[in-house]
Amino acid sequence: MLDPEGFISEGSGSNFMIIKNGALVSPEPRNMLRGISRDYIIQLAGELGIPFQEKNLEPYDVMTADEAFFCCTPFCMVPAVKFNGLDIGKGTVGPIYKRLIGQWSKNVGVDIIGQACSWAKARPGKDTPGATPYAFSSSGTDD
């Protein structure tokens, strides 16, 4: 996730963003994927009145963030609640993440979280190989 200068840049095929003091913060758009999902989340933040900024993010910024998440086309937004084994914020899915994914769901007319939970319930089991290596909680809670 680090660029050549040691700043947080991206995940493997995904963008990474944090929430700090009510603002959405993204790494500067250099040495990183310039993702469509990232651009859309910036647009969603504008719709919701959430301040946005781009800056170099150090690992300390992630450790002291209120929330964090990855975004990419296949999964829209996936919360990150730990960094190097330590909780990010309260170690749970945060309220701004929920607002952003909720607005995305509203805009496209699909309950994105509900769709992921339905897929998880229909999946034979977490240890069963499938079309994806990812596993989602089927509880529909903040897991």
Steps between C-alpha positions, in 0.01 A plus 500: 500500500798735512635701210877538440511794746334299778154658479177300497392471137256218427404140559549216258269614220309741723515850637531577870340791686468611859259714697661743741308763698197463274693545174564246225872480431664331203863457408616747238427371149856406416662160536151353530207362311277779374187297555147560382364391839730750672370777276141399571557500877642852474180595315287331770687693770408821318132396484504434875695813596797300625824698463762338275874541478794333331829478686794274559389242756750348736435178692447720809209669323332162458567400861340823623213506248137483612409263215658345193392304196604360166304566184501317169259409224409144610406589859435875494626566855646260757567628852842463657479478879858399584844613392804291595281321754383822669146637489431787265275735695266286709588189299153487342332624184461875543210739443648685203572172322135408560382835361717464188398139423139590578505788251667279240225240552232769471653647185517166318179354642668193651556417867871432464545372857186286472623355171835404656324344802267301272799371306671398824190312620468318168866397505549140622761597759797725564744215445336386178689610189295720274535755227660748739747481788297755698262424784232730639309485824145384438370653823418837344660672799815704534720189467 
